Amino acid sequence: MIVMNQNSKPSPAEGGVLEAPKRTLFQENWNLFRKNRLAMAGLVVFVIFFIIAVGGFFLTYGRSPVFDPALVRLQEKLRPPLSKPNLETLKPEELPRLGIYLFGTDDLGRDVFSRMLQGAWVSLTVGFVAVGIAVIIGIILGGIAGYYGSGQISLGHLLASVLVGGGIIGILLGETAVGVLLVLLGAAVAAVLIRMGNSKGKGPIPMGFSVLFFNLFSVDVLITGLIDIMLCFPVFFLILTVVALIPSKIHYIMIVIGLTSWMGSARFIRAEFLSLRELDFVTAAKALGVSDWRIIFRHMVPNAMSPVLVSATIGIASAILIEAGLSFLGFGDASYATWGNILSSGKDFLFDAPWLTFVPGFAVLTVVLAFNLFGEGLRDVLNPKLKERH
């Protein structure tokens, strides 16, 4: 007689059913992502680049950095990679930390390896900060267009927005008195709209203020029109124009790139919101009295972020390219070593010192390609329609 343990599970031969091991959504997506070798290679390069960039921040910044990218050694200019320093002409504090010039020196004798380390941190921060600004703007505008798209924009709304926006621009340009006046006028118009809107059903609106409630167009038409207008401008030349009018500081460049790169995220969020707002969980949240902003940011945004993550990953590569292009053309921040201005300094010595062009050029190529491959892999994993191919 065979005695079965009560805790033992029946085998398939005995008519039992074995349950498949449960895996989380992250585990499933990770298993699919690992099958894409190019995407994995992009992820590996991204991790290495991130480590190098963070290390470059700690090693090249400060009053006495380990690797000084600004140290000038005119007697050591245009030394080739892996060359040893001339100990007779250099002071002890001028000797390279590694004992050799790993990537050579430029026309001022500055160590290219030190400058590449600092440039890696600049590229990383420009990419992440600019894309972060673009994603935040895209989520806000795309979410409003997708959720409140049918709402109407009145003449008063437009007037208040123009006054406040013009006031903020005036303050930023140094016209503080005019800017504050415009902001106060815009706030006054908004206050009138709110007060009259609250009393709209209690009595007639005075004749002088009724024109403020004249509907011009819907919220969706306004935001999609703004997106279309922004997409009509060549982004790089628009950034060149703005950078030429403001101080060439790296922080301003990050902000300008972010303010001119939000359109893709806004379109993705709007499209996702248009499909999500009619689903049952949104209807149930509205029935429970949940506020609109909580529904948008707590329930809808997390479900709409998949295409935005892919767009942001590829957008980081675009931001790095834009910053390198600006620096190459001389519009970057000269106080920092960037891959773009290293390329720019090497263009005059293409045949005498080709490493000044090849080293930063290969770095830009590798990092941008890695982000693009990583983004393509994310797209294949996060898009349900593309999962069927794996």
NORQUI-V986039 format. One line per field, one symbol per residue. ss: DSSP state (A for helix, B for strand, O for the rest). psi: psi as a letter, one per 40 degrees, with the letter a starting at -180 (. if undefined). Layout:
ss: ???
psi: ???
This chain:
ss: OOOOOOOOOOOAAAOOOOOOOOOOAAAAAAAAAAAOAAAAAAAAAAAAAAAAAAAAAAAAOOOOOOOOOOOOOAAAOOOOOOBBOOOOOOOAAAOOOOOBBOOOBOOOOOBAAAAAAAAAAAAAAAAAAAAAAAAAAAAAAAAAAAAOOOOBBBAAAAAAAAAAAAAAAAAAOOOAAAAAAAAAAAAAAAAAAAAAAAOOOOOOOOAAAAAAAOBBBBAAAAAAAAAAAAAAOOAAAAAAAAAAAOOOOAAAAAAAAAAOOOAAAAAAAAAAAAAAOOOAAAAAAAAOOOOAAAAAAAAAOAAAOAAAAAAAAAAAAAAAAAAAAAAAOOOOOOOOOOAAAAAAAAAAAOOOOOAAAAAAAAAAAAAAAAAAAAAAAAAAAAOAAAAOOO
psi: hhhhhdeiiiiddeeihhiihhiidddddddddddhddddddddddddddddddddddeeiidgidhheehhgdefifhiieiiihddeiideeiideeigdeaiaeeeihddddddddddddddddddddddddddddddddddddfdeiihiddddddddddddddddddeegdddddddddddddddddddddddedeeiihiddedddehhdiiddddddddddddedhhddddddddddeiigidddddddddeeeeddddddddddddddeeiddddddddeehidddddddddddeeedddddddddddddddddddddddeeeaheeihidddddddedefdddgedddddddddddddddddddddddddddehddedee.
